[in-house]
Amino acid sequence: MLPFRPAAGYFTLRNLGATPLVLIGAEIRGCGSAMLHRSTNAGGSEAMEMVSSVSVSPRAQIASRPATII
């Protein structure tokens, strides 16, 4: 990755504990900045919107992945 060039990273968060966890940010060494986004599809139009946090329920997981364009 090159600093200050747009890129995407994907991850899986697993909460093995008994209480909810909240991810409130991200940092990637060597990158100028990292942001959390959510992909949406409204009427066939894909969009990304920034989010301030991602919650993971107890004993659950979430996975970020590229948006699927149909």
Jmol script that loads the backbone (N, CA, C; Angstrom):
load data "model"
ATOM      1  N   MET A   1       0.833  -1.176   0.000  1.00  0.00           N
ATOM      2  CA  MET A   1       0.000   0.000   0.000  1.00  0.00           C
ATOM      3  C   MET A   1       0.884   1.247   0.000  1.00  0.00           C
ATOM      4  N   LEU A   2       0.431   2.247  -0.699  1.00  0.00           N
ATOM      5  CA  LEU A   2       1.145   3.507  -0.726  1.00  0.00           C
ATOM      6  C   LEU A   2       0.417   4.530   0.130  1.00  0.00           C
ATOM      7  N   PRO A   3       1.150   5.287   0.939  1.00  0.00           N
ATOM      8  CA  PRO A   3       0.489   6.316   1.752  1.00  0.00           C
ATOM      9  C   PRO A   3      -0.301   7.293   0.887  1.00  0.00           C
ATOM     10  N   PHE A   4      -1.443   7.688   1.379  1.00  0.00           N
ATOM     11  CA  PHE A   4      -2.302   8.693   0.748  1.00  0.00           C
ATOM     12  C   PHE A   4      -2.886   8.255  -0.591  1.00  0.00           C
ATOM     13  N   ARG A   5      -2.893   6.952  -0.881  1.00  0.00           N
ATOM     14  CA  ARG A   5      -3.565   6.418  -2.067  1.00  0.00           C
ATOM     15  C   ARG A   5      -4.777   5.643  -1.578  1.00  0.00           C
ATOM     16  N   PRO A   6      -5.951   5.833  -2.180  1.00  0.00           N
ATOM     17  CA  PRO A   6      -7.137   5.086  -1.745  1.00  0.00           C
ATOM     18  C   PRO A   6      -6.920   3.573  -1.867  1.00  0.00           C
ATOM     19  N   ALA A   7      -7.384   2.839  -0.872  1.00  0.00           N
ATOM     20  CA  ALA A   7      -7.292   1.377  -0.858  1.00  0.00           C
ATOM     21  C   ALA A   7      -8.368   0.862   0.081  1.00  0.00           C
ATOM     22  N   ALA A   8      -8.579  -0.432   0.070  1.00  0.00           N
ATOM     23  CA  ALA A   8      -9.572  -1.047   0.951  1.00  0.00           C
ATOM     24  C   ALA A   8      -8.933  -2.211   1.694  1.00  0.00           C
ATOM     25  N   GLY A   9      -9.370  -2.408   2.915  1.00  0.00           N
ATOM     26  CA  GLY A   9      -8.941  -3.556   3.710  1.00  0.00           C
ATOM     27  C   GLY A   9     -10.175  -4.216   4.289  1.00  0.00           C
ATOM     28  N   TYR A  10     -10.148  -5.509   4.424  1.00  0.00           N
ATOM     29  CA  TYR A  10     -11.303  -6.259   4.910  1.00  0.00           C
ATOM     30  C   TYR A  10     -10.884  -7.105   6.104  1.00  0.00           C
ATOM     31  N   PHE A  11     -11.816  -7.374   7.008  1.00  0.00           N
ATOM     32  CA  PHE A  11     -11.479  -8.054   8.245  1.00  0.00           C
ATOM     33  C   PHE A  11     -12.665  -8.829   8.790  1.00  0.00           C
ATOM     34  N   THR A  12     -12.382  -9.719   9.726  1.00  0.00           N
ATOM     35  CA  THR A  12     -13.403 -10.419  10.497  1.00  0.00           C
ATOM     36  C   THR A  12     -13.155 -10.119  11.968  1.00  0.00           C
ATOM     37  N   LEU A  13     -14.187  -9.685  12.672  1.00  0.00           N
ATOM     38  CA  LEU A  13     -14.094  -9.441  14.111  1.00  0.00           C
ATOM     39  C   LEU A  13     -14.862 -10.533  14.828  1.00  0.00           C
ATOM     40  N   ARG A  14     -14.209 -11.193  15.785  1.00  0.00           N
ATOM     41  CA  ARG A  14     -14.852 -12.233  16.578  1.00  0.00           C
ATOM     42  C   ARG A  14     -14.872 -11.789  18.026  1.00  0.00           C
ATOM     43  N   ASN A  15     -16.030 -11.873  18.645  1.00  0.00           N
ATOM     44  CA  ASN A  15     -16.170 -11.560  20.066  1.00  0.00           C
ATOM     45  C   ASN A  15     -16.362 -12.883  20.800  1.00  0.00           C
ATOM     46  N   LEU A  16     -15.339 -13.348  21.461  1.00  0.00           N
ATOM     47  CA  LEU A  16     -15.407 -14.616  22.186  1.00  0.00           C
ATOM     48  C   LEU A  16     -15.901 -14.428  23.618  1.00  0.00           C
ATOM     49  N   GLY A  17     -16.131 -13.182  24.014  1.00  0.00           N
ATOM     50  CA  GLY A  17     -16.535 -12.886  25.379  1.00  0.00           C
ATOM     51  C   GLY A  17     -18.035 -12.891  25.591  1.00  0.00           C
ATOM     52  N   ALA A  18     -18.432 -12.505  26.809  1.00  0.00           N
ATOM     53  CA  ALA A  18     -19.838 -12.524  27.206  1.00  0.00           C
ATOM     54  C   ALA A  18     -20.491 -11.140  27.161  1.00  0.00           C
ATOM     55  N   THR A  19     -19.730 -10.108  26.780  1.00  0.00           N
ATOM     56  CA  THR A  19     -20.288  -8.752  26.696  1.00  0.00           C
ATOM     57  C   THR A  19     -20.050  -8.192  25.298  1.00  0.00           C
ATOM     58  N   PRO A  20     -20.898  -7.272  24.857  1.00  0.00           N
ATOM     59  CA  PRO A  20     -20.718  -6.669  23.532  1.00  0.00           C
ATOM     60  C   PRO A  20     -19.387  -5.922  23.445  1.00  0.00           C
ATOM     61  N   LEU A  21     -18.798  -5.902  22.262  1.00  0.00           N
ATOM     62  CA  LEU A  21     -17.584  -5.133  22.000  1.00  0.00           C
ATOM     63  C   LEU A  21     -17.890  -4.099  20.931  1.00  0.00           C
ATOM     64  N   VAL A  22     -17.175  -2.976  20.981  1.00  0.00           N
ATOM     65  CA  VAL A  22     -17.373  -1.914  19.998  1.00  0.00           C
ATOM     66  C   VAL A  22     -16.018  -1.484  19.446  1.00  0.00           C
ATOM     67  N   LEU A  23     -15.849  -1.608  18.141  1.00  0.00           N
ATOM     68  CA  LEU A  23     -14.663  -1.120  17.451  1.00  0.00           C
ATOM     69  C   LEU A  23     -14.898   0.353  17.147  1.00  0.00           C
ATOM     70  N   ILE A  24     -13.984   1.218  17.597  1.00  0.00           N
ATOM     71  CA  ILE A  24     -14.201   2.658  17.420  1.00  0.00           C
ATOM     72  C   ILE A  24     -13.184   3.303  16.473  1.00  0.00           C
ATOM     73  N   GLY A  25     -12.344   2.496  15.861  1.00  0.00           N
ATOM     74  CA  GLY A  25     -11.390   3.070  14.926  1.00  0.00           C
ATOM     75  C   GLY A  25     -10.475   2.012  14.348  1.00  0.00           C
ATOM     76  N   ALA A  26      -9.630   2.442  13.438  1.00  0.00           N
ATOM     77  CA  ALA A  26      -8.676   1.537  12.796  1.00  0.00           C
ATOM     78  C   ALA A  26      -7.410   2.307  12.488  1.00  0.00           C
ATOM     79  N   GLU A  27      -6.301   1.601  12.501  1.00  0.00           N
ATOM     80  CA  GLU A  27      -5.019   2.189  12.150  1.00  0.00           C
ATOM     81  C   GLU A  27      -4.244   1.162  11.337  1.00  0.00           C
ATOM     82  N   ILE A  28      -3.659   1.602  10.252  1.00  0.00           N
ATOM     83  CA  ILE A  28      -2.875   0.720   9.398  1.00  0.00           C
ATOM     84  C   ILE A  28      -1.504   1.355   9.227  1.00  0.00           C
ATOM     85  N   ARG A  29      -0.488   0.673   9.727  1.00  0.00           N
ATOM     86  CA  ARG A  29       0.877   1.192   9.651  1.00  0.00           C
ATOM     87  C   ARG A  29       1.236   1.485   8.194  1.00  0.00           C
ATOM     88  N   GLY A  30       1.777   2.661   7.962  1.00  0.00           N
ATOM     89  CA  GLY A  30       2.206   3.026   6.618  1.00  0.00           C
ATOM     90  C   GLY A  30       1.153   3.759   5.800  1.00  0.00           C
ATOM     91  N   CYS A  31      -0.066   3.836   6.305  1.00  0.00           N
ATOM     92  CA  CYS A  31      -1.135   4.557   5.596  1.00  0.00           C
ATOM     93  C   CYS A  31      -1.375   5.895   6.272  1.00  0.00           C
ATOM     94  N   GLY A  32      -1.742   6.875   5.493  1.00  0.00           N
ATOM     95  CA  GLY A  32      -2.016   8.201   6.033  1.00  0.00           C
ATOM     96  C   GLY A  32      -3.213   8.228   6.961  1.00  0.00           C
ATOM     97  N   SER A  33      -4.239   7.434   6.651  1.00  0.00           N
ATOM     98  CA  SER A  33      -5.436   7.385   7.493  1.00  0.00           C
ATOM     99  C   SER A  33      -6.208   6.108   7.187  1.00  0.00           C
ATOM    100  N   ALA A  34      -7.076   5.745   8.125  1.00  0.00           N
ATOM    101  CA  ALA A  34      -7.964   4.597   7.940  1.00  0.00           C
ATOM    102  C   ALA A  34      -9.328   4.980   8.484  1.00  0.00           C
ATOM    103  N   MET A  35     -10.382   4.594   7.784  1.00  0.00           N
ATOM    104  CA  MET A  35     -11.748   4.924   8.184  1.00  0.00           C
ATOM    105  C   MET A  35     -12.622   3.687   8.097  1.00  0.00           C
ATOM    106  N   LEU A  36     -13.659   3.653   8.923  1.00  0.00           N
ATOM    107  CA  LEU A  36     -14.645   2.571   8.877  1.00  0.00           C
ATOM    108  C   LEU A  36     -15.811   3.029   8.007  1.00  0.00           C
ATOM    109  N   HIS A  37     -16.219   2.179   7.078  1.00  0.00           N
ATOM    110  CA  HIS A  37     -17.334   2.490   6.175  1.00  0.00           C
ATOM    111  C   HIS A  37     -18.333   1.348   6.159  1.00  0.00           C
ATOM    112  N   ARG A  38     -19.543   1.669   5.769  1.00  0.00           N
ATOM    113  CA  ARG A  38     -20.589   0.665   5.546  1.00  0.00           C
ATOM    114  C   ARG A  38     -21.056   0.821   4.104  1.00  0.00           C
ATOM    115  N   SER A  39     -21.184  -0.299   3.414  1.00  0.00           N
ATOM    116  CA  SER A  39     -21.704  -0.274   2.037  1.00  0.00           C
ATOM    117  C   SER A  39     -23.213  -0.402   2.074  1.00  0.00           C
ATOM    118  N   THR A  40     -23.881   0.362   1.239  1.00  0.00           N
ATOM    119  CA  THR A  40     -25.338   0.305   1.142  1.00  0.00           C
ATOM    120  C   THR A  40     -25.736   0.170  -0.316  1.00  0.00           C
ATOM    121  N   ASN A  41     -26.934  -0.335  -0.536  1.00  0.00           N
ATOM    122  CA  ASN A  41     -27.486  -0.447  -1.876  1.00  0.00           C
ATOM    123  C   ASN A  41     -28.909   0.079  -1.813  1.00  0.00           C
ATOM    124  N   ALA A  42     -29.147   1.182  -2.500  1.00  0.00           N
ATOM    125  CA  ALA A  42     -30.474   1.785  -2.530  1.00  0.00           C
ATOM    126  C   ALA A  42     -30.915   1.897  -3.983  1.00  0.00           C
ATOM    127  N   GLY A  43     -31.910   1.099  -4.348  1.00  0.00           N
ATOM    128  CA  GLY A  43     -32.428   1.150  -5.709  1.00  0.00           C
ATOM    129  C   GLY A  43     -31.399   0.768  -6.756  1.00  0.00           C
ATOM    130  N   GLY A  44     -30.478  -0.136  -6.398  1.00  0.00           N
ATOM    131  CA  GLY A  44     -29.465  -0.576  -7.340  1.00  0.00           C
ATOM    132  C   GLY A  44     -28.230   0.297  -7.382  1.00  0.00           C
ATOM    133  N   SER A  45     -28.188   1.337  -6.550  1.00  0.00           N
ATOM    134  CA  SER A  45     -27.046   2.232  -6.513  1.00  0.00           C
ATOM    135  C   SER A  45     -26.206   1.942  -5.267  1.00  0.00           C
ATOM    136  N   GLU A  46     -24.954   1.553  -5.465  1.00  0.00           N
ATOM    137  CA  GLU A  46     -24.049   1.263  -4.359  1.00  0.00           C
ATOM    138  C   GLU A  46     -23.459   2.556  -3.810  1.00  0.00           C
ATOM    139  N   ALA A  47     -23.302   2.611  -2.488  1.00  0.00           N
ATOM    140  CA  ALA A  47     -22.676   3.769  -1.851  1.00  0.00           C
ATOM    141  C   ALA A  47     -21.945   3.305  -0.601  1.00  0.00           C
ATOM    142  N   MET A  48     -20.991   4.116  -0.168  1.00  0.00           N
ATOM    143  CA  MET A  48     -20.282   3.860   1.082  1.00  0.00           C
ATOM    144  C   MET A  48     -20.514   5.043   1.996  1.00  0.00           C
ATOM    145  N   GLU A  49     -20.768   4.747   3.280  1.00  0.00           N
ATOM    146  CA  GLU A  49     -20.926   5.828   4.243  1.00  0.00           C
ATOM    147  C   GLU A  49     -20.042   5.544   5.447  1.00  0.00           C
ATOM    148  N   MET A  50     -19.389   6.588   5.955  1.00  0.00           N
ATOM    149  CA  MET A  50     -18.542   6.432   7.125  1.00  0.00           C
ATOM    150  C   MET A  50     -19.385   6.103   8.346  1.00  0.00           C
ATOM    151  N   VAL A  51     -18.833   5.268   9.225  1.00  0.00           N
ATOM    152  CA  VAL A  51     -19.475   4.965  10.508  1.00  0.00           C
ATOM    153  C   VAL A  51     -18.456   5.243  11.602  1.00  0.00           C
ATOM    154  N   SER A  52     -18.947   5.608  12.785  1.00  0.00           N
ATOM    155  CA  SER A  52     -18.044   5.936  13.885  1.00  0.00           C
ATOM    156  C   SER A  52     -17.677   4.713  14.715  1.00  0.00           C
ATOM    157  N   SER A  53     -18.462   3.630  14.587  1.00  0.00           N
ATOM    158  CA  SER A  53     -18.173   2.424  15.365  1.00  0.00           C
ATOM    159  C   SER A  53     -18.847   1.212  14.736  1.00  0.00           C
ATOM    160  N   VAL A  54     -18.364   0.024  15.148  1.00  0.00           N
ATOM    161  CA  VAL A  54     -18.942  -1.241  14.716  1.00  0.00           C
ATOM    162  C   VAL A  54     -19.115  -2.097  15.965  1.00  0.00           C
ATOM    163  N   SER A  55     -20.331  -2.580  16.215  1.00  0.00           N
ATOM    164  CA  SER A  55     -20.615  -3.396  17.399  1.00  0.00           C
ATOM    165  C   SER A  55     -20.596  -4.875  17.048  1.00  0.00           C
ATOM    166  N   VAL A  56     -20.088  -5.675  17.995  1.00  0.00           N
ATOM    167  CA  VAL A  56     -20.077  -7.127  17.842  1.00  0.00           C
ATOM    168  C   VAL A  56     -20.721  -7.726  19.092  1.00  0.00           C
ATOM    169  N   SER A  57     -21.823  -8.439  18.910  1.00  0.00           N
ATOM    170  CA  SER A  57     -22.539  -9.060  20.015  1.00  0.00           C
ATOM    171  C   SER A  57     -21.693 -10.152  20.670  1.00  0.00           C
ATOM    172  N   PRO A  58     -22.017 -10.508  21.927  1.00  0.00           N
ATOM    173  CA  PRO A  58     -21.284 -11.583  22.592  1.00  0.00           C
ATOM    174  C   PRO A  58     -21.332 -12.887  21.784  1.00  0.00           C
ATOM    175  N   ARG A  59     -20.203 -13.569  21.734  1.00  0.00           N
ATOM    176  CA  ARG A  59     -20.066 -14.862  21.047  1.00  0.00           C
ATOM    177  C   ARG A  59     -20.571 -14.808  19.602  1.00  0.00           C
ATOM    178  N   ALA A  60     -20.262 -13.697  18.932  1.00  0.00           N
ATOM    179  CA  ALA A  60     -20.675 -13.516  17.530  1.00  0.00           C
ATOM    180  C   ALA A  60     -19.483 -12.994  16.738  1.00  0.00           C
ATOM    181  N   GLN A  61     -19.663 -12.874  15.451  1.00  0.00           N
ATOM    182  CA  GLN A  61     -18.631 -12.291  14.607  1.00  0.00           C
ATOM    183  C   GLN A  61     -19.280 -11.503  13.487  1.00  0.00           C
ATOM    184  N   ILE A  62     -18.536 -10.548  12.972  1.00  0.00           N
ATOM    185  CA  ILE A  62     -18.954  -9.820  11.773  1.00  0.00           C
ATOM    186  C   ILE A  62     -17.780  -9.849  10.804  1.00  0.00           C
ATOM    187  N   ALA A  63     -18.061  -9.776   9.532  1.00  0.00           N
ATOM    188  CA  ALA A  63     -17.016  -9.775   8.512  1.00  0.00           C
ATOM    189  C   ALA A  63     -17.252  -8.620   7.561  1.00  0.00           C
ATOM    190  N   SER A  64     -16.200  -7.869   7.301  1.00  0.00           N
ATOM    191  CA  SER A  64     -16.295  -6.841   6.264  1.00  0.00           C
ATOM    192  C   SER A  64     -15.813  -7.505   4.966  1.00  0.00           C
ATOM    193  N   ARG A  65     -16.378  -7.082   3.884  1.00  0.00           N
ATOM    194  CA  ARG A  65     -16.027  -7.679   2.599  1.00  0.00           C
ATOM    195  C   ARG A  65     -16.411  -6.703   1.485  1.00  0.00           C
ATOM    196  N   PRO A  66     -15.866  -6.901   0.312  1.00  0.00           N
ATOM    197  CA  PRO A  66     -16.201  -6.000  -0.793  1.00  0.00           C
ATOM    198  C   PRO A  66     -17.709  -6.027  -1.075  1.00  0.00           C
ATOM    199  N   ALA A  67     -18.243  -4.885  -1.467  1.00  0.00           N
ATOM    200  CA  ALA A  67     -19.652  -4.826  -1.846  1.00  0.00           C
ATOM    201  C   ALA A  67     -19.888  -5.683  -3.080  1.00  0.00           C
ATOM    202  N   THR A  68     -21.007  -6.353  -3.106  1.00  0.00           N
ATOM    203  CA  THR A  68     -21.367  -7.170  -4.257  1.00  0.00           C
ATOM    204  C   THR A  68     -22.283  -6.357  -5.151  1.00  0.00           C
ATOM    205  N   ILE A  69     -21.861  -6.141  -6.377  1.00  0.00           N
ATOM    206  CA  ILE A  69     -22.688  -5.399  -7.340  1.00  0.00           C
ATOM    207  C   ILE A  69     -23.396  -6.412  -8.214  1.00  0.00           C
ATOM    208  N   ILE A  70     -24.709  -6.347  -8.205  1.00  0.00           N
ATOM    209  CA  ILE A  70     -25.520  -7.303  -8.970  1.00  0.00           C
ATOM    210  C   ILE A  70     -26.065  -6.614 -10.204  1.00  0.00           C
TER     211      ILE A  70
END
end "model"
wireframe off; spacefill off
backbone 0.3
color backbone group
